Amino acid sequence: MKHGTLLAAIDLGSNSFRLEIGRYDHGQIQRVAYLKETVRQGNGLDENRNLTDEAMQRGWDCLARFAERLSGFKKSQVRAVATQTLREAKNREAFLQKGCEILGFPIEVIAGTEEARLIYQGVAHMLPSDNERRLVIDIGGRSTELVLGQGLDATETASFRVGSVAWSMKYFPTGEFTEQAFYRAEIAAQAVLEEALSTYPRHQWHKAYGASGTVGAVADILALSGFPEGEITLEGLGWLVKCLVRAGQANKVQLEGLKDDRRAVIGGGVSVLRALMTLLQIGTLHVAQGALRHGVLFDMVEREDHDTDTRDLSIQRLAVKFAVDTTQGQRVGRVAIDLLKRMNPKLDTENATHLDRLCRKLSWAAQLHEVGVAISHSDYHKHGAYILENADLLGFGMPELHRLGLLVLGQRGKLKKLESELEDDEFAMMLMALRVSLILCHARKDPDVESLQLQSDEHKHRITLNASETWVQEFPQSAHLLKQESASWVKAPWAFEFVTKP
């Protein structure tokens, strides 16, 4: 990545939407601008887990203001991620479709474990480099993330459905603070978080850090009340709960440092925080400077370096877990990428970076195209698609995994099941390259592709693969399968033709 490049990260949280703009400078990211708006989408989920019209509109209005600030940014410079509320919302596609149009950039809904990994990246990059084992916690609006890590590496990640917005709505619905309400809220939070004890016991970490909203808000209040700055203790939390109970109502709390946008969710946030610190025996929680949005920025830099992209490691781990034939997967990937480049000769010269991204995605699909065989060889493409749709693969957003799943699903069989996706020219080319590669590699040995000529006609939406009669005689099974493949694309937006020439 070039020094001086501007990058933007958008965090669509349950309580707030945040925009962080930074400039890449010799391995670090210097802040250029930071915008935060309290949107409270987490409050907008109805009893059927659908976002209300009002909640969606609040989000769209905020994204419109962010879009104005991002005018002139390229797609490669911006990454927007959404967390628990949009993970839960049944009608999220309605919000995302319009939200992407308004923002002008894609929005990824990321899994809880990926959210935890990015949070850790944001925290770790802003801490001194050492070998201490760290526990990082982030209490969001509707989820709480826990991470164990050392240096820049997250070793354990988890996400729990407990947060400041959800707990405030459930245990402090009218904003009334009582000792009994806090007791019920803390007991309920510990019940959800109890399974964390086995993975995050006290002996596994040296120091605990807290990131983002709830932790920052509580730390500010305690510091202005005479407690040590940048730290949260159980003693301090006990004092804070007494202050809240004494006030009786959220709108009557008079504490220096308590901002209006945090007032409505302070009860739930404090309950979860105290429950977590008690459960995991956290004597002192240190306030971290980094957060999810910073992790997104650093991850964007990492993705430019293929040697350190977390997604590559995640693909390898899943392949090993399901005992995939990695040699065949790599073979299919090499041939598919060669075909894709020949199908898109202009991209290779006009936008090499974009072509490189397409090739990497195609390579991932090829490496995992047989992942479903571990369940059953019959319909393994369907099993593979299901695995990818439901796997927590670090580094990947849920839409990206969905796309990979569609490629794996479409590797064989009729194309009608992907009718709408094939309207996307890039997806159609990637799928065609994968299917043809699988045919050429069907004998599980390196095929002779040098003797094949490929022609691409963008105007007629046609890809033609030419083979000599000598090649057909040498590889009759491949030729037979390629003729059948031609028939598969007859009714698709793109046509594939296999032609034998003298």
N, C-alpha and C positions, 0 to 999 in steps of 0.2 A: 504494500500500500504506500502511495506517495505521501511524503510528509506535507502537512498543510491541508490534507483532504478533510472536508467537512463531513461529519456523520451525524445522523439524528436517530434517536431511539424514542419510541412512544410506548408507554405503559398504560394499558387500559385496565385499571384496577377496579375493584368492587366499590371503593369509596371515592377514589380520585383518578383522574386521567393526568398523566405527566408527559411532558415533552422535554427531552434533554438533547441539546445540540453541542457537539464538541469538535475540536480540531485535532487530528492525529499529529503527534509531534514526537518522533523518535521513540516509539514504544509506549508513550503516554497519551492521554486524551485530555486536552485542556478545555474547560467549559467555555462555551461561547454564549449560550442562552439556556434558561430553564423556565418552563411554564408549568403551572399546576392549577387544575380546576377541580373543585369538589363536585362530582357528578352524582355520586351515590346511586349507581346502577344496582348495587346489591340490595337496596331498599325497594327496587322496582320489580322484583320477582313475585308473581302472584302465587296462589295456592297450587296452581298447575305447573309451576316453574316456567312460566312465560313472562318475558319482559313486557311491562305495560307500555302503552303508546307514549306516556309521559316520560318514562325512563329512557326509552329509545330516542326520543326527541332531545332530551338533555345531552345524551351522548353525541348525537349528530351535530348539535349546535357547537359543542366543544370541538369536535373534529374539524368543523368548518373554520374555526379560529386557528387551529393548528395548521390547517392546509394553507392558510394565508401566509403564515410564518415560513412554511416550507416551499414557497414558490421558488422555482429555479433549481430545486434539488432533483437529482437523478434517482431512478429506482434503486440503483445499487448503493445509494448513500442513506437510505431510510429503511428502518425496520420497525414495524409496529406489532406488539404482542398483546394478547388479551388473556386474562387469567380466570379465576374461579367462577365469577358470575356468568361469563359467556361459555364456560365449560358446562355449566348447569342448564343454562337457558335452552328450552326446547325450540324456541323460535329464533335462535341466534342467527340463522342464515338470513333472515329478513333484516336484522340489524346490520350484519356484516356486508351484505350486498350493497345497501345504500351507503353504509359507512365507508367502504372502499372507494365508492364513486365520489363521495364528498372529500375524503382525505386525498385521493389521488394516488394512493399507494396500497398494496395488499396489507391485510390485517391477519396475523396468525393467531389462532387459539392454541396455546401451548399446554401440554400436560403438566400436572402438578410437580412431577419429578424434574421436568425440564425447567420449570419456573425456579425450583430450588437450586438447580445447578447454576442457572444464570445469576441468581441472587448471590451465591457463593463467589462467582467470578467477580461480580461487582465489589463485594466486600474485600476479597483477597487481594485484588489489584491495588487497593488503597491502604493496605497494611504493609509494614516492613517485611522484607523477605527473611523468613526464618523457618525453622523446622517444627515449630509448635503445632500440636494437634488442636484444631479449633472446632468448636461447636458454634454454628451460626443459626439464629432463629429469626424469622420474619413473620409477624402477626399481621395479616392483611384483613380485608373486610369480611371475606367469607372463607378464607383458608389460612392455615399456618404451615409454613415450610420449615423443616429442620434439615441441617446438613452437617456432616462431619467431613473435615478436610485437613489437608496438610499442604502448605505452600499454595500453589495455584490449582491443586488437584482435589476435587470433591470425591470422597470415597463412599459416602452413604447419603442418599437423598430421599426425602419423604415429604408428602403433603397430606394434611389432615383437614377435614371439613369443620373447622372451628375458626371464628374470626370476630373482629370487633363489631362489624355491622350485624352479622347474623346473631351474635350473642346479645347485643343491645336490643334488637327487635324481639328476641325470645324472652329474655329475663328482665329487661327494663323497658317494656313497650310504651309506657307512659312517661318515661324519664324519671321515675321515682327511685330513689336510692335508699335501700334499707339493708341492715346487716343480713337479714334472712335472704334477700334477693342475691346479694353477693355470695353468700354461702352456697345457694342452689346453683348459681352460675359457675362457680369454681369447681364444685363436685361434678357437674355435667361436663365441663371442659376436661377434667382429669380422666373421666370415663372414656372420652374420645381419644385422648392422648396417651393413655396408659400403655398401649402396645409399643410406644416409643422407648420404653424403659429397656427393652431387650437389645435395641440397636444403639441407643445413645446413653449408656450408663456413665456414671461419673468418672470411672477410671479410663474411659476412652478418649478424654480430651483434657487439655491443660487450661484452656481459657475459653470463655463463652462470650459471643458477640451478638448484639441485637441490631437488626437493620430496619429501616423504613419507618412508616407512619406511627403506629402505636408506641413503639420503643422510643422514637424521637420525641413524641409529644410528652410522654411520661418523664423522660429525662430532662426536658426543658422545665417542666413544672417543679421537679425535685431540686434542680440546680438553683432556681430562683428562690427556693424556700430554704436554702442553706445546706442542702445535701451535696456531696462531692460531685463535681461537674463531670459529665460523660460517663456516669455510672448509675446503675439501678440495683438496689438491694431489697431484700424482703422487708427489712425494717422501713425503708422508704415507701414501699408499696403499702405496708400496713398503715403508715401515717396518712397516705393519700386516700385510702379507703375510708378512714375515719373522717377525713375532711368532706368527702363526697356524701357520706351518710349524714353528717351534721348539717349539710346544706339541704338534704332531703330531695331536691329536684335538680335535674341537669341545668335548667335555665336559671337556677339560683346559685350555682357554684361560682364563687369569687376566688379564683386562684390565678396568681400571676403566671403567665406563660401558657395558659389554656386558651387556644384559639377557638373562635366561633365555629369553624368548620370541623373541629374535633369534639365539640361539646356533646353532640348527640350520640357519639359512639364511644365516649370515654369509659362508661361503665362496663360495657362488654369487653373493651380492649384491656382494661386493668384486670378484670376477672380472669381472662385467658392468660395474661402475662403472669399473674401471681400463681395460677394453677400450674403453669409450665415450669416456673422457677422452683416451686415446691417439689413437684414430681421428679424433676431431673437434678435436684440438689444443686441448683445454681446459686452460689452465695453472692456473687457479684456479676452482673451483666454489663459488659462494656459496649458503649454505643459505637457502632460502625458508621463510617462515612459513606461507604458504597451501598448500592441498592440494585434492584432488578434492572433498572434502566441503564446503569453503568455496566452491568454484566452484558447486556445486549450490545452496547457499543464495543466492548472488548471482544465479544464473540464475532462481530462483524469483521474486525481486524483479523482475528484468527482464521476465519473462513477464507481469507485471501491467501493464506499459507496452507497448502494442501497437506503439508507434513504434520500439522497440528490440529486439523479440523476434527472436532469431536465426533462428527457424524460418521467419518470413515471408521473410527474405532467401534462405534455402536453397531455398524453393519457387520464388522468382523465378529464381534461378540455374539450377535444373533445367529450368524452362520454357524459358529462353533456350537452354540447351545442346541441347535436343531440338526447338528451333524450333516450340514450341507456339503455337497461335493464342491469344494472351493476351486479346484482345478478347472472343472467344467464351468463353473460360474465365471471365472476370470476369462476363460476362452470365449464364452458367449459374449461377455462384455467387450473384449477387444474387437471381435468381428462386428458387433452391433455398432460400436463407435465408429469404426471404419466406414460402415454403410451410411450412418447418419451424416458424417462429414461429406460423403460423396453426394448425398441427397441435398445438402445445403451448401454448395460451393461458395455462394456469396457471403454467407455468415462467417466463413473461415477468414475472409479478408476484411469484411466490413465491421464485424463485431465479434472478434475472437473471444472476448471475455464471456459474452452471452453463450456462445457455442460451447465453451469450456464448461459452463454450468449445466447445460443440457446433457453433455457427455457424462458428467459426473453422476447425474441423476439416472441416466440410462445404465451406467456401470453398476450403481447400487441395485437397480431392479434386476439386472442380469445376475449379480452375485447371490441374490435371494430368490431367484425365480423358482427354485426347487424347495424352498423352506417348508412348504405345505406337505411335502412327501413324508415328513416325520409323523404326520397324522394319518394320512392314507394316500397311496399312489393314485387311487381313483379320485378324480376331480381335485388333484393337488393344487391346481391354480386357484381354485376357490378357497381352499384352506389357507393357502399362502396369503391371499388378499385379506382374509379375516385376521390372520396373525398380525399383519402390518397395520391394519386399521385399529387394532386394540393394544399394540405393544407400546410400552413407554421407552422409546429410544432417545437417549440423551442427544441433544443437539437439533432434534427435529421438531418442527411445529406440526400440529395435527393436520392441517391442509397438505403439508408436504408428504406426510405419511399416507394420507388418502390418495395422493397422486401416485405414489409408488405402488400402493395396493391395486390401483386401477391398471397399471402396467402389468403387474403380476397376474391379475385376473384376465387381462386381454391377451396373454401370451399364446393362448390356444383356444380353439372352439370358434363359434360364430361371433361376429363383430356387433350384432344387433344389440347386445347387452351394454355396449359402450357408444351407442348411437349419438347421444348428445355430446360426449367428450370428443368424438372424432371431428366435430366442427372446428376444433382448435387444431390448426395446421401443425404446430410444433408437437403436440401430443400424438397426432396421427403419424408423423414422421418417426417419432421415438418408438411407437408401438410397432410400426411396420419394420423398422430396423431390428427390433428385438425378435419379432416373429420369424423374419427371414434368417437371422443369425441362428436361431434355434434349429431351423431346418438344415442349414449348412453344417451345424455342429452336431447333428443327430447321432453320428457314430462315435461321439466323444473323443474326437481327435481333431487336430488342426486342419481346417478345410483349405482347399485351393481356391482362394478368392481372387488371386492375381489374374487369373484367366477370365474373370467375369468383368463385364463392362456395365456400368450403371448410368442411366440417363434420367435427368429430372426435368420435367416440363411444368413449370409453375402455373402457366396460363391454363393448361388443360388439366391441372391437378393429377398428373400421371407420373409414376415412377416405373421405368422399364429396366429390367435386368436381362442383359444379353449374354448368352453362353454359346460356345462353339459346339458343333456336333461331336467333336472329340471329347469335350468336357462331359457332354450328356452321356456318351457311351461309357466313360470312365466312372461317372457317378450317377447311375440310372435312378437310384432311390431318391437322391437329392432332387434330381430333375422332376421326378414324379410328384414329390411333395411341393415343389415350387409351382407346378402347374395347378395343383389343388389350391395353393395359396392365392393364385391369381383370381380364382373363382370367389374366394372369400371377400375380396375387396370390390366386387362388381357394383354393389349398391351403396358403397361408402363414398364420402365426399372426395377421397383420393383413390385413384385406381393403381393397382400393381399389376404389371404384366411381365411374364417370363417368356422370353423369345429365344428360339434356337436359330443361329445363323451358321451358314456353311463355313 
